[in-house]
């Protein structure tokens, strides 16, 4: 497993995020329609308010178009230190997880602003010799980084429909990892948000 990112000074709490990407234009079954971005942004902002997120905290996410970027923007607005840990080298990650969504170029602009303002530059999962899916391995890397931080509180905010998703390493996997370590989960259930 990759070495957890060193978060210094130790945060009061670590806020993880996992959630749906905005649907690609050709997605057969809508999950996160582009028309619901404002609804999702408001729900994420409210969750961070409920968690009293501020500059004493650290936020960890991958940085994909949709929920990840909305979470990152909301954290930066609150002064939360942000790190993006990604399953693939940045160019590949952007191609697969940012540009592949509806309005991908607009999401890329937002991603670049976030990356320029984050406390740490985006980091890619080091060579994954375990043979694990990189998205599942990255979920574990995010959780391990949170646990190694020394913070007494671990929270996951997830924007999710409760399904197993499109492949390994999705939100269902992240929820299971956080619960396995007795972390708290704030579930923004997209089935009731829209």
Rosetta constraint file for C-alpha pairs under 8 A:
AtomPair CA 1 CA 128 HARMONIC 7.72 0.50
AtomPair CA 1 CA 130 HARMONIC 7.87 0.50
AtomPair CA 1 CA 137 HARMONIC 7.71 0.50
AtomPair CA 1 CA 141 HARMONIC 7.24 0.50
AtomPair CA 2 CA 125 HARMONIC 7.08 0.50
AtomPair CA 2 CA 126 HARMONIC 6.29 0.50
AtomPair CA 2 CA 141 HARMONIC 6.57 0.50
AtomPair CA 3 CA 141 HARMONIC 7.74 0.50
AtomPair CA 3 CA 145 HARMONIC 7.89 0.50
AtomPair CA 4 CA 141 HARMONIC 6.37 0.50
AtomPair CA 4 CA 142 HARMONIC 7.63 0.50
AtomPair CA 4 CA 144 HARMONIC 5.88 0.50
AtomPair CA 4 CA 145 HARMONIC 4.26 0.50
AtomPair CA 4 CA 146 HARMONIC 7.99 0.50
AtomPair CA 4 CA 148 HARMONIC 6.74 0.50
AtomPair CA 5 CA 145 HARMONIC 5.51 0.50
AtomPair CA 6 CA 145 HARMONIC 7.34 0.50
AtomPair CA 6 CA 148 HARMONIC 7.77 0.50
AtomPair CA 6 CA 149 HARMONIC 6.84 0.50
AtomPair CA 7 CA 11 HARMONIC 7.34 0.50
AtomPair CA 7 CA 58 HARMONIC 7.89 0.50
AtomPair CA 7 CA 149 HARMONIC 5.74 0.50
AtomPair CA 8 CA 149 HARMONIC 7.88 0.50
AtomPair CA 10 CA 149 HARMONIC 5.87 0.50
AtomPair CA 10 CA 150 HARMONIC 6.03 0.50
AtomPair CA 10 CA 151 HARMONIC 6.28 0.50
AtomPair CA 11 CA 56 HARMONIC 5.59 0.50
AtomPair CA 11 CA 57 HARMONIC 4.82 0.50
AtomPair CA 11 CA 58 HARMONIC 5.98 0.50
AtomPair CA 11 CA 149 HARMONIC 6.99 0.50
AtomPair CA 11 CA 150 HARMONIC 7.38 0.50
AtomPair CA 11 CA 151 HARMONIC 5.44 0.50
AtomPair CA 12 CA 56 HARMONIC 5.55 0.50
AtomPair CA 12 CA 57 HARMONIC 5.32 0.50
AtomPair CA 12 CA 58 HARMONIC 7.99 0.50
AtomPair CA 12 CA 151 HARMONIC 5.41 0.50
AtomPair CA 12 CA 152 HARMONIC 6.88 0.50
AtomPair CA 12 CA 153 HARMONIC 7.08 0.50
AtomPair CA 13 CA 56 HARMONIC 7.51 0.50
AtomPair CA 13 CA 57 HARMONIC 5.10 0.50
AtomPair CA 13 CA 58 HARMONIC 6.62 0.50
AtomPair CA 13 CA 151 HARMONIC 5.20 0.50
AtomPair CA 13 CA 152 HARMONIC 6.41 0.50
AtomPair CA 13 CA 153 HARMONIC 4.74 0.50
AtomPair CA 13 CA 154 HARMONIC 5.99 0.50
AtomPair CA 13 CA 155 HARMONIC 7.50 0.50
AtomPair CA 14 CA 57 HARMONIC 5.90 0.50
AtomPair CA 14 CA 58 HARMONIC 4.97 0.50
AtomPair CA 14 CA 59 HARMONIC 5.80 0.50
AtomPair CA 14 CA 60 HARMONIC 7.40 0.50
AtomPair CA 14 CA 146 HARMONIC 5.88 0.50
AtomPair CA 14 CA 149 HARMONIC 7.92 0.50
AtomPair CA 14 CA 151 HARMONIC 6.55 0.50
AtomPair CA 14 CA 153 HARMONIC 6.42 0.50
AtomPair CA 14 CA 154 HARMONIC 5.16 0.50
AtomPair CA 14 CA 155 HARMONIC 6.25 0.50
AtomPair CA 15 CA 57 HARMONIC 7.40 0.50
AtomPair CA 15 CA 58 HARMONIC 6.16 0.50
AtomPair CA 15 CA 59 HARMONIC 4.60 0.50
AtomPair CA 15 CA 60 HARMONIC 6.22 0.50
AtomPair CA 15 CA 154 HARMONIC 6.33 0.50
AtomPair CA 15 CA 155 HARMONIC 4.94 0.50
AtomPair CA 15 CA 156 HARMONIC 5.79 0.50
AtomPair CA 15 CA 157 HARMONIC 7.12 0.50
AtomPair CA 16 CA 59 HARMONIC 5.78 0.50
AtomPair CA 16 CA 60 HARMONIC 4.86 0.50
AtomPair CA 16 CA 61 HARMONIC 6.00 0.50
AtomPair CA 16 CA 142 HARMONIC 7.54 0.50
AtomPair CA 16 CA 143 HARMONIC 7.78 0.50
AtomPair CA 16 CA 146 HARMONIC 7.81 0.50
AtomPair CA 16 CA 154 HARMONIC 7.63 0.50
AtomPair CA 16 CA 155 HARMONIC 6.02 0.50
AtomPair CA 16 CA 156 HARMONIC 4.54 0.50
AtomPair CA 16 CA 157 HARMONIC 6.18 0.50
AtomPair CA 17 CA 59 HARMONIC 7.71 0.50
AtomPair CA 17 CA 60 HARMONIC 6.48 0.50
AtomPair CA 17 CA 61 HARMONIC 5.26 0.50
AtomPair CA 17 CA 68 HARMONIC 6.61 0.50
AtomPair CA 17 CA 71 HARMONIC 7.09 0.50
AtomPair CA 17 CA 156 HARMONIC 5.50 0.50
AtomPair CA 17 CA 157 HARMONIC 4.92 0.50
AtomPair CA 17 CA 158 HARMONIC 5.63 0.50
AtomPair CA 18 CA 61 HARMONIC 6.77 0.50
AtomPair CA 18 CA 67 HARMONIC 7.29 0.50
AtomPair CA 18 CA 68 HARMONIC 6.60 0.50
AtomPair CA 18 CA 156 HARMONIC 7.44 0.50
AtomPair CA 18 CA 157 HARMONIC 6.70 0.50
AtomPair CA 18 CA 158 HARMONIC 4.93 0.50
AtomPair CA 18 CA 159 HARMONIC 6.68 0.50
AtomPair CA 18 CA 170 HARMONIC 7.66 0.50
AtomPair CA 18 CA 171 HARMONIC 5.46 0.50
AtomPair CA 18 CA 174 HARMONIC 6.92 0.50
AtomPair CA 19 CA 66 HARMONIC 7.98 0.50
AtomPair CA 19 CA 67 HARMONIC 5.43 0.50
AtomPair CA 19 CA 68 HARMONIC 6.68 0.50
AtomPair CA 19 CA 158 HARMONIC 5.13 0.50
AtomPair CA 19 CA 159 HARMONIC 4.38 0.50
AtomPair CA 19 CA 160 HARMONIC 5.43 0.50
AtomPair CA 19 CA 170 HARMONIC 7.71 0.50
AtomPair CA 19 CA 171 HARMONIC 5.64 0.50
AtomPair CA 20 CA 31 HARMONIC 7.51 0.50
AtomPair CA 20 CA 32 HARMONIC 6.49 0.50
AtomPair CA 20 CA 66 HARMONIC 6.55 0.50
AtomPair CA 20 CA 67 HARMONIC 5.82 0.50
AtomPair CA 20 CA 68 HARMONIC 7.99 0.50
AtomPair CA 20 CA 159 HARMONIC 6.15 0.50
AtomPair CA 20 CA 160 HARMONIC 6.09 0.50
AtomPair CA 20 CA 171 HARMONIC 7.59 0.50
AtomPair CA 21 CA 32 HARMONIC 6.71 0.50
AtomPair CA 21 CA 64 HARMONIC 6.42 0.50
AtomPair CA 21 CA 65 HARMONIC 5.40 0.50
AtomPair CA 21 CA 66 HARMONIC 4.44 0.50
AtomPair CA 21 CA 67 HARMONIC 5.95 0.50
AtomPair CA 21 CA 68 HARMONIC 7.57 0.50
AtomPair CA 21 CA 97 HARMONIC 7.61 0.50
AtomPair CA 21 CA 101 HARMONIC 7.08 0.50
AtomPair CA 22 CA 31 HARMONIC 7.81 0.50
AtomPair CA 22 CA 32 HARMONIC 5.04 0.50
AtomPair CA 22 CA 33 HARMONIC 6.06 0.50
AtomPair CA 22 CA 34 HARMONIC 5.86 0.50
AtomPair CA 22 CA 37 HARMONIC 7.84 0.50
AtomPair CA 22 CA 65 HARMONIC 6.13 0.50
AtomPair CA 22 CA 66 HARMONIC 4.62 0.50
AtomPair CA 22 CA 67 HARMONIC 7.45 0.50
AtomPair CA 22 CA 101 HARMONIC 5.67 0.50
AtomPair CA 22 CA 102 HARMONIC 6.55 0.50
AtomPair CA 23 CA 27 HARMONIC 6.08 0.50
AtomPair CA 23 CA 30 HARMONIC 6.53 0.50
AtomPair CA 23 CA 31 HARMONIC 6.50 0.50
AtomPair CA 23 CA 32 HARMONIC 5.38 0.50
AtomPair CA 23 CA 33 HARMONIC 5.57 0.50
AtomPair CA 23 CA 34 HARMONIC 6.69 0.50
AtomPair CA 23 CA 101 HARMONIC 5.61 0.50
AtomPair CA 23 CA 102 HARMONIC 6.07 0.50
AtomPair CA 24 CA 100 HARMONIC 6.16 0.50
AtomPair CA 24 CA 101 HARMONIC 4.23 0.50
AtomPair CA 24 CA 102 HARMONIC 4.67 0.50
AtomPair CA 25 CA 101 HARMONIC 7.08 0.50
AtomPair CA 25 CA 102 HARMONIC 5.29 0.50
AtomPair CA 31 CA 161 HARMONIC 7.57 0.50
AtomPair CA 32 CA 36 HARMONIC 6.79 0.50
AtomPair CA 32 CA 37 HARMONIC 7.93 0.50
AtomPair CA 32 CA 190 HARMONIC 7.82 0.50
AtomPair CA 33 CA 37 HARMONIC 7.45 0.50
AtomPair CA 34 CA 102 HARMONIC 6.81 0.50
AtomPair CA 36 CA 40 HARMONIC 6.28 0.50
AtomPair CA 36 CA 194 HARMONIC 7.33 0.50
AtomPair CA 37 CA 41 HARMONIC 6.08 0.50
AtomPair CA 37 CA 66 HARMONIC 7.21 0.50
AtomPair CA 38 CA 42 HARMONIC 6.18 0.50
AtomPair CA 39 CA 43 HARMONIC 6.34 0.50
AtomPair CA 39 CA 193 HARMONIC 7.30 0.50
AtomPair CA 39 CA 194 HARMONIC 7.93 0.50
AtomPair CA 40 CA 44 HARMONIC 6.16 0.50
AtomPair CA 40 CA 67 HARMONIC 7.24 0.50
AtomPair CA 40 CA 70 HARMONIC 7.75 0.50
AtomPair CA 40 CA 159 HARMONIC 7.69 0.50
AtomPair CA 40 CA 193 HARMONIC 7.65 0.50
AtomPair CA 41 CA 45 HARMONIC 6.12 0.50
AtomPair CA 41 CA 67 HARMONIC 7.75 0.50
AtomPair CA 41 CA 70 HARMONIC 5.65 0.50
AtomPair CA 41 CA 71 HARMONIC 7.39 0.50
AtomPair CA 41 CA 74 HARMONIC 7.77 0.50
AtomPair CA 42 CA 46 HARMONIC 6.15 0.50
AtomPair CA 43 CA 47 HARMONIC 6.23 0.50
AtomPair CA 43 CA 188 HARMONIC 7.05 0.50
AtomPair CA 44 CA 48 HARMONIC 6.31 0.50
AtomPair CA 44 CA 70 HARMONIC 7.38 0.50
AtomPair CA 44 CA 71 HARMONIC 6.20 0.50
AtomPair CA 44 CA 74 HARMONIC 7.35 0.50
AtomPair CA 44 CA 157 HARMONIC 7.76 0.50
AtomPair CA 44 CA 188 HARMONIC 7.72 0.50
AtomPair CA 45 CA 49 HARMONIC 6.23 0.50
AtomPair CA 45 CA 71 HARMONIC 7.55 0.50
AtomPair CA 45 CA 74 HARMONIC 5.81 0.50
AtomPair CA 46 CA 50 HARMONIC 6.18 0.50
AtomPair CA 47 CA 51 HARMONIC 6.30 0.50
AtomPair CA 47 CA 157 HARMONIC 7.43 0.50
AtomPair CA 47 CA 186 HARMONIC 7.33 0.50
AtomPair CA 48 CA 52 HARMONIC 6.17 0.50
AtomPair CA 48 CA 53 HARMONIC 5.46 0.50
AtomPair CA 48 CA 74 HARMONIC 7.78 0.50
AtomPair CA 48 CA 75 HARMONIC 7.55 0.50
AtomPair CA 49 CA 53 HARMONIC 6.23 0.50
AtomPair CA 53 CA 57 HARMONIC 6.40 0.50
AtomPair CA 53 CA 75 HARMONIC 7.51 0.50
AtomPair CA 53 CA 78 HARMONIC 6.76 0.50
AtomPair CA 53 CA 80 HARMONIC 6.66 0.50
AtomPair CA 54 CA 75 HARMONIC 7.81 0.50
AtomPair CA 54 CA 78 HARMONIC 5.42 0.50
AtomPair CA 54 CA 79 HARMONIC 5.45 0.50
AtomPair CA 54 CA 80 HARMONIC 4.98 0.50
AtomPair CA 55 CA 78 HARMONIC 7.11 0.50
AtomPair CA 55 CA 79 HARMONIC 4.73 0.50
AtomPair CA 55 CA 80 HARMONIC 4.48 0.50
AtomPair CA 55 CA 81 HARMONIC 6.35 0.50
AtomPair CA 56 CA 80 HARMONIC 6.91 0.50
AtomPair CA 56 CA 81 HARMONIC 7.91 0.50
AtomPair CA 57 CA 80 HARMONIC 5.51 0.50
AtomPair CA 57 CA 81 HARMONIC 6.37 0.50
AtomPair CA 58 CA 80 HARMONIC 5.68 0.50
AtomPair CA 58 CA 81 HARMONIC 4.71 0.50
AtomPair CA 58 CA 82 HARMONIC 5.77 0.50
AtomPair CA 58 CA 83 HARMONIC 7.62 0.50
AtomPair CA 59 CA 72 HARMONIC 7.60 0.50
AtomPair CA 59 CA 75 HARMONIC 7.00 0.50
AtomPair CA 59 CA 80 HARMONIC 6.49 0.50
AtomPair CA 59 CA 81 HARMONIC 6.07 0.50
AtomPair CA 59 CA 82 HARMONIC 4.78 0.50
AtomPair CA 59 CA 83 HARMONIC 6.31 0.50
AtomPair CA 60 CA 82 HARMONIC 6.06 0.50
AtomPair CA 60 CA 83 HARMONIC 5.13 0.50
AtomPair CA 60 CA 84 HARMONIC 5.85 0.50
AtomPair CA 60 CA 85 HARMONIC 7.11 0.50
AtomPair CA 60 CA 142 HARMONIC 6.71 0.50
AtomPair CA 60 CA 146 HARMONIC 7.89 0.50
AtomPair CA 61 CA 68 HARMONIC 6.19 0.50
AtomPair CA 61 CA 72 HARMONIC 7.51 0.50
AtomPair CA 61 CA 83 HARMONIC 6.75 0.50
AtomPair CA 61 CA 84 HARMONIC 5.09 0.50
AtomPair CA 61 CA 85 HARMONIC 6.25 0.50
AtomPair CA 61 CA 86 HARMONIC 7.96 0.50
AtomPair CA 61 CA 142 HARMONIC 7.36 0.50
AtomPair CA 62 CA 68 HARMONIC 6.53 0.50
AtomPair CA 62 CA 84 HARMONIC 4.87 0.50
AtomPair CA 62 CA 85 HARMONIC 5.06 0.50
AtomPair CA 62 CA 86 HARMONIC 4.92 0.50
AtomPair CA 62 CA 87 HARMONIC 7.66 0.50
AtomPair CA 63 CA 68 HARMONIC 4.92 0.50
AtomPair CA 63 CA 69 HARMONIC 5.42 0.50
AtomPair CA 63 CA 72 HARMONIC 7.41 0.50
AtomPair CA 63 CA 84 HARMONIC 5.96 0.50
AtomPair CA 63 CA 85 HARMONIC 7.87 0.50
AtomPair CA 63 CA 86 HARMONIC 7.46 0.50
AtomPair CA 63 CA 111 HARMONIC 6.95 0.50
AtomPair CA 64 CA 68 HARMONIC 5.27 0.50
AtomPair CA 64 CA 69 HARMONIC 6.11 0.50
AtomPair CA 64 CA 94 HARMONIC 7.63 0.50
AtomPair CA 64 CA 97 HARMONIC 5.04 0.50
AtomPair CA 64 CA 98 HARMONIC 5.27 0.50
AtomPair CA 65 CA 69 HARMONIC 5.73 0.50
AtomPair CA 65 CA 97 HARMONIC 6.29 0.50
AtomPair CA 65 CA 98 HARMONIC 4.63 0.50
AtomPair CA 65 CA 99 HARMONIC 7.64 0.50
AtomPair CA 65 CA 101 HARMONIC 6.56 0.50
AtomPair CA 65 CA 104 HARMONIC 7.47 0.50
AtomPair CA 65 CA 107 HARMONIC 5.70 0.50
AtomPair CA 65 CA 108 HARMONIC 7.73 0.50
AtomPair CA 65 CA 111 HARMONIC 7.76 0.50
AtomPair CA 66 CA 70 HARMONIC 6.19 0.50
AtomPair CA 66 CA 107 HARMONIC 7.86 0.50
AtomPair CA 67 CA 71 HARMONIC 5.99 0.50
AtomPair CA 67 CA 159 HARMONIC 6.51 0.50
AtomPair CA 68 CA 72 HARMONIC 6.13 0.50
AtomPair CA 69 CA 73 HARMONIC 6.08 0.50
AtomPair CA 69 CA 107 HARMONIC 7.95 0.50
AtomPair CA 69 CA 110 HARMONIC 7.36 0.50
AtomPair CA 69 CA 111 HARMONIC 6.60 0.50
AtomPair CA 69 CA 114 HARMONIC 7.81 0.50
AtomPair CA 70 CA 74 HARMONIC 6.20 0.50
AtomPair CA 71 CA 75 HARMONIC 6.12 0.50
AtomPair CA 72 CA 76 HARMONIC 6.18 0.50
AtomPair CA 72 CA 82 HARMONIC 7.01 0.50
AtomPair CA 72 CA 114 HARMONIC 6.93 0.50
AtomPair CA 73 CA 77 HARMONIC 6.24 0.50
AtomPair CA 73 CA 114 HARMONIC 6.77 0.50
AtomPair CA 74 CA 78 HARMONIC 6.48 0.50
AtomPair CA 75 CA 79 HARMONIC 6.31 0.50
AtomPair CA 75 CA 80 HARMONIC 5.06 0.50
AtomPair CA 75 CA 81 HARMONIC 7.49 0.50
AtomPair CA 75 CA 82 HARMONIC 7.25 0.50
AtomPair CA 76 CA 80 HARMONIC 5.49 0.50
AtomPair CA 76 CA 81 HARMONIC 7.03 0.50
AtomPair CA 76 CA 82 HARMONIC 7.14 0.50
AtomPair CA 76 CA 114 HARMONIC 7.96 0.50
AtomPair CA 76 CA 117 HARMONIC 7.73 0.50
AtomPair CA 76 CA 118 HARMONIC 7.67 0.50
AtomPair CA 81 CA 118 HARMONIC 6.66 0.50
AtomPair CA 81 CA 119 HARMONIC 5.43 0.50
AtomPair CA 82 CA 118 HARMONIC 4.97 0.50
AtomPair CA 82 CA 119 HARMONIC 5.38 0.50
AtomPair CA 82 CA 120 HARMONIC 6.84 0.50
AtomPair CA 83 CA 118 HARMONIC 6.09 0.50
AtomPair CA 83 CA 119 HARMONIC 6.28 0.50
AtomPair CA 83 CA 120 HARMONIC 5.36 0.50
AtomPair CA 83 CA 121 HARMONIC 6.96 0.50
AtomPair CA 83 CA 122 HARMONIC 6.59 0.50
AtomPair CA 84 CA 115 HARMONIC 7.94 0.50
AtomPair CA 84 CA 118 HARMONIC 7.98 0.50
AtomPair CA 84 CA 120 HARMONIC 7.63 0.50
AtomPair CA 84 CA 121 HARMONIC 7.28 0.50
AtomPair CA 84 CA 122 HARMONIC 4.86 0.50
AtomPair CA 84 CA 123 HARMONIC 6.38 0.50
AtomPair CA 85 CA 122 HARMONIC 6.01 0.50
AtomPair CA 85 CA 123 HARMONIC 5.00 0.50
AtomPair CA 85 CA 124 HARMONIC 5.95 0.50
AtomPair CA 85 CA 125 HARMONIC 6.98 0.50
AtomPair CA 85 CA 138 HARMONIC 7.19 0.50
AtomPair CA 85 CA 141 HARMONIC 7.87 0.50
AtomPair CA 85 CA 142 HARMONIC 6.77 0.50
AtomPair CA 86 CA 90 HARMONIC 7.37 0.50
AtomPair CA 86 CA 93 HARMONIC 7.13 0.50
AtomPair CA 86 CA 122 HARMONIC 7.17 0.50
AtomPair CA 86 CA 123 HARMONIC 5.97 0.50
AtomPair CA 86 CA 124 HARMONIC 4.67 0.50
AtomPair CA 86 CA 125 HARMONIC 5.86 0.50
AtomPair CA 86 CA 138 HARMONIC 6.41 0.50
AtomPair CA 87 CA 93 HARMONIC 7.26 0.50
AtomPair CA 87 CA 124 HARMONIC 5.81 0.50
AtomPair CA 87 CA 125 HARMONIC 5.05 0.50
AtomPair CA 87 CA 134 HARMONIC 5.11 0.50
AtomPair CA 87 CA 135 HARMONIC 5.32 0.50
AtomPair CA 87 CA 137 HARMONIC 7.28 0.50
AtomPair CA 87 CA 138 HARMONIC 5.10 0.50
AtomPair CA 88 CA 92 HARMONIC 6.01 0.50
AtomPair CA 88 CA 93 HARMONIC 5.27 0.50
AtomPair CA 88 CA 124 HARMONIC 5.48 0.50
AtomPair CA 88 CA 125 HARMONIC 6.16 0.50
AtomPair CA 88 CA 134 HARMONIC 7.07 0.50
AtomPair CA 89 CA 93 HARMONIC 6.02 0.50
AtomPair CA 89 CA 123 HARMONIC 7.84 0.50
AtomPair CA 89 CA 124 HARMONIC 5.09 0.50
AtomPair CA 89 CA 125 HARMONIC 7.40 0.50
AtomPair CA 90 CA 94 HARMONIC 6.03 0.50
AtomPair CA 90 CA 122 HARMONIC 7.51 0.50
AtomPair CA 90 CA 123 HARMONIC 7.63 0.50
AtomPair CA 90 CA 124 HARMONIC 6.52 0.50
AtomPair CA 91 CA 95 HARMONIC 6.28 0.50
AtomPair CA 92 CA 96 HARMONIC 6.12 0.50
AtomPair CA 93 CA 97 HARMONIC 5.51 0.50
AtomPair CA 93 CA 98 HARMONIC 7.19 0.50
AtomPair CA 94 CA 98 HARMONIC 4.80 0.50
AtomPair CA 94 CA 99 HARMONIC 6.06 0.50
AtomPair CA 94 CA 108 HARMONIC 7.50 0.50
AtomPair CA 95 CA 99 HARMONIC 5.17 0.50
AtomPair CA 95 CA 100 HARMONIC 6.38 0.50
AtomPair CA 96 CA 100 HARMONIC 5.62 0.50
AtomPair CA 97 CA 101 HARMONIC 7.16 0.50
AtomPair CA 98 CA 104 HARMONIC 5.83 0.50
AtomPair CA 98 CA 107 HARMONIC 6.31 0.50
AtomPair CA 98 CA 108 HARMONIC 6.19 0.50
AtomPair CA 99 CA 103 HARMONIC 7.54 0.50
AtomPair CA 99 CA 104 HARMONIC 3.92 0.50
AtomPair CA 99 CA 105 HARMONIC 6.12 0.50
AtomPair CA 99 CA 107 HARMONIC 7.15 0.50
AtomPair CA 99 CA 108 HARMONIC 6.62 0.50
AtomPair CA 100 CA 104 HARMONIC 5.99 0.50
AtomPair CA 103 CA 107 HARMONIC 6.53 0.50
AtomPair CA 104 CA 108 HARMONIC 6.10 0.50
AtomPair CA 105 CA 109 HARMONIC 6.42 0.50
AtomPair CA 106 CA 110 HARMONIC 6.51 0.50
AtomPair CA 107 CA 111 HARMONIC 6.05 0.50
AtomPair CA 108 CA 112 HARMONIC 6.17 0.50
AtomPair CA 109 CA 113 HARMONIC 6.48 0.50
AtomPair CA 110 CA 114 HARMONIC 6.31 0.50
AtomPair CA 111 CA 115 HARMONIC 6.11 0.50
AtomPair CA 112 CA 116 HARMONIC 6.17 0.50
AtomPair CA 113 CA 117 HARMONIC 6.39 0.50
AtomPair CA 114 CA 118 HARMONIC 5.94 0.50
AtomPair CA 115 CA 121 HARMONIC 6.30 0.50
AtomPair CA 115 CA 122 HARMONIC 6.52 0.50
AtomPair CA 116 CA 121 HARMONIC 7.52 0.50
AtomPair CA 125 CA 134 HARMONIC 7.64 0.50
AtomPair CA 125 CA 138 HARMONIC 6.45 0.50
AtomPair CA 125 CA 141 HARMONIC 7.93 0.50
AtomPair CA 128 CA 132 HARMONIC 7.15 0.50
AtomPair CA 128 CA 134 HARMONIC 7.04 0.50
AtomPair CA 128 CA 137 HARMONIC 7.78 0.50
AtomPair CA 132 CA 136 HARMONIC 6.90 0.50
AtomPair CA 132 CA 137 HARMONIC 6.17 0.50
AtomPair CA 133 CA 137 HARMONIC 6.16 0.50
AtomPair CA 133 CA 168 HARMONIC 6.58 0.50
AtomPair CA 133 CA 169 HARMONIC 7.13 0.50
AtomPair CA 134 CA 138 HARMONIC 5.92 0.50
AtomPair CA 134 CA 169 HARMONIC 7.60 0.50
AtomPair CA 135 CA 139 HARMONIC 6.29 0.50
AtomPair CA 135 CA 168 HARMONIC 6.60 0.50
AtomPair CA 135 CA 169 HARMONIC 4.50 0.50
AtomPair CA 135 CA 170 HARMONIC 7.15 0.50
AtomPair CA 136 CA 140 HARMONIC 6.54 0.50
AtomPair CA 136 CA 168 HARMONIC 5.89 0.50
AtomPair CA 136 CA 169 HARMONIC 3.58 0.50
AtomPair CA 136 CA 170 HARMONIC 7.19 0.50
AtomPair CA 136 CA 173 HARMONIC 7.19 0.50
AtomPair CA 137 CA 141 HARMONIC 6.23 0.50
AtomPair CA 137 CA 169 HARMONIC 7.30 0.50
AtomPair CA 138 CA 142 HARMONIC 6.12 0.50
AtomPair CA 138 CA 169 HARMONIC 7.69 0.50
AtomPair CA 139 CA 143 HARMONIC 6.34 0.50
AtomPair CA 139 CA 169 HARMONIC 6.45 0.50
AtomPair CA 139 CA 173 HARMONIC 7.65 0.50
AtomPair CA 139 CA 174 HARMONIC 5.86 0.50
AtomPair CA 139 CA 177 HARMONIC 7.85 0.50
AtomPair CA 140 CA 144 HARMONIC 5.92 0.50
AtomPair CA 140 CA 174 HARMONIC 7.75 0.50
AtomPair CA 140 CA 177 HARMONIC 7.13 0.50
AtomPair CA 141 CA 145 HARMONIC 6.02 0.50
AtomPair CA 142 CA 146 HARMONIC 6.30 0.50
AtomPair CA 143 CA 147 HARMONIC 6.16 0.50
AtomPair CA 143 CA 177 HARMONIC 7.28 0.50
AtomPair CA 143 CA 178 HARMONIC 6.85 0.50
AtomPair CA 144 CA 148 HARMONIC 6.00 0.50
AtomPair CA 145 CA 149 HARMONIC 6.24 0.50
AtomPair CA 146 CA 150 HARMONIC 7.89 0.50
AtomPair CA 146 CA 151 HARMONIC 7.53 0.50
AtomPair CA 146 CA 154 HARMONIC 6.84 0.50
AtomPair CA 147 CA 151 HARMONIC 7.24 0.50
AtomPair CA 147 CA 154 HARMONIC 7.45 0.50
AtomPair CA 153 CA 183 HARMONIC 7.37 0.50
AtomPair CA 154 CA 183 HARMONIC 5.08 0.50
AtomPair CA 154 CA 184 HARMONIC 6.32 0.50
AtomPair CA 155 CA 178 HARMONIC 7.99 0.50
AtomPair CA 155 CA 183 HARMONIC 5.73 0.50
AtomPair CA 155 CA 184 HARMONIC 4.77 0.50
AtomPair CA 155 CA 185 HARMONIC 5.82 0.50
AtomPair CA 155 CA 186 HARMONIC 7.38 0.50
AtomPair CA 156 CA 175 HARMONIC 7.50 0.50
AtomPair CA 156 CA 178 HARMONIC 7.06 0.50
AtomPair CA 156 CA 183 HARMONIC 7.26 0.50
AtomPair CA 156 CA 184 HARMONIC 6.20 0.50
AtomPair CA 156 CA 185 HARMONIC 4.77 0.50
AtomPair CA 156 CA 186 HARMONIC 6.08 0.50
AtomPair CA 157 CA 185 HARMONIC 6.00 0.50
AtomPair CA 157 CA 186 HARMONIC 4.75 0.50
AtomPair CA 157 CA 187 HARMONIC 6.08 0.50
AtomPair CA 157 CA 188 HARMONIC 7.35 0.50
AtomPair CA 158 CA 171 HARMONIC 7.17 0.50
AtomPair CA 158 CA 175 HARMONIC 7.95 0.50
AtomPair CA 158 CA 185 HARMONIC 7.41 0.50
AtomPair CA 158 CA 186 HARMONIC 6.31 0.50
AtomPair CA 158 CA 187 HARMONIC 5.10 0.50
AtomPair CA 158 CA 188 HARMONIC 5.83 0.50
AtomPair CA 159 CA 187 HARMONIC 6.37 0.50
AtomPair CA 159 CA 188 HARMONIC 4.78 0.50
AtomPair CA 159 CA 189 HARMONIC 6.15 0.50
AtomPair CA 159 CA 190 HARMONIC 6.48 0.50
AtomPair CA 160 CA 171 HARMONIC 6.86 0.50
AtomPair CA 160 CA 187 HARMONIC 7.05 0.50
AtomPair CA 160 CA 188 HARMONIC 6.31 0.50
AtomPair CA 160 CA 189 HARMONIC 5.36 0.50
AtomPair CA 160 CA 190 HARMONIC 5.61 0.50
AtomPair CA 161 CA 189 HARMONIC 5.49 0.50
AtomPair CA 161 CA 190 HARMONIC 5.02 0.50
AtomPair CA 161 CA 191 HARMONIC 5.64 0.50
AtomPair CA 162 CA 172 HARMONIC 7.03 0.50
AtomPair CA 162 CA 189 HARMONIC 7.26 0.50
AtomPair CA 163 CA 172 HARMONIC 6.91 0.50
AtomPair CA 164 CA 170 HARMONIC 7.23 0.50
AtomPair CA 164 CA 171 HARMONIC 7.58 0.50
AtomPair CA 164 CA 172 HARMONIC 5.56 0.50
AtomPair CA 164 CA 173 HARMONIC 7.92 0.50
AtomPair CA 165 CA 170 HARMONIC 6.09 0.50
AtomPair CA 165 CA 171 HARMONIC 7.35 0.50
AtomPair CA 165 CA 172 HARMONIC 7.28 0.50
AtomPair CA 166 CA 170 HARMONIC 7.44 0.50
AtomPair CA 168 CA 173 HARMONIC 7.42 0.50
AtomPair CA 169 CA 173 HARMONIC 5.50 0.50
AtomPair CA 169 CA 174 HARMONIC 7.00 0.50
AtomPair CA 170 CA 174 HARMONIC 6.50 0.50
AtomPair CA 171 CA 175 HARMONIC 6.07 0.50
AtomPair CA 172 CA 176 HARMONIC 6.30 0.50
AtomPair CA 173 CA 177 HARMONIC 6.24 0.50
AtomPair CA 174 CA 178 HARMONIC 6.20 0.50
AtomPair CA 175 CA 179 HARMONIC 6.14 0.50
AtomPair CA 175 CA 185 HARMONIC 7.21 0.50
AtomPair CA 176 CA 180 HARMONIC 6.02 0.50
AtomPair CA 177 CA 181 HARMONIC 6.63 0.50
AtomPair CA 178 CA 182 HARMONIC 6.42 0.50
AtomPair CA 178 CA 183 HARMONIC 5.11 0.50
AtomPair CA 178 CA 184 HARMONIC 7.33 0.50
AtomPair CA 178 CA 185 HARMONIC 7.55 0.50
AtomPair CA 179 CA 183 HARMONIC 5.34 0.50
AtomPair CA 179 CA 184 HARMONIC 7.08 0.50
AtomPair CA 179 CA 185 HARMONIC 7.59 0.50
AtomPair CA 188 CA 193 HARMONIC 7.45 0.50
AtomPair CA 189 CA 193 HARMONIC 6.25 0.50
AtomPair CA 190 CA 194 HARMONIC 6.06 0.50
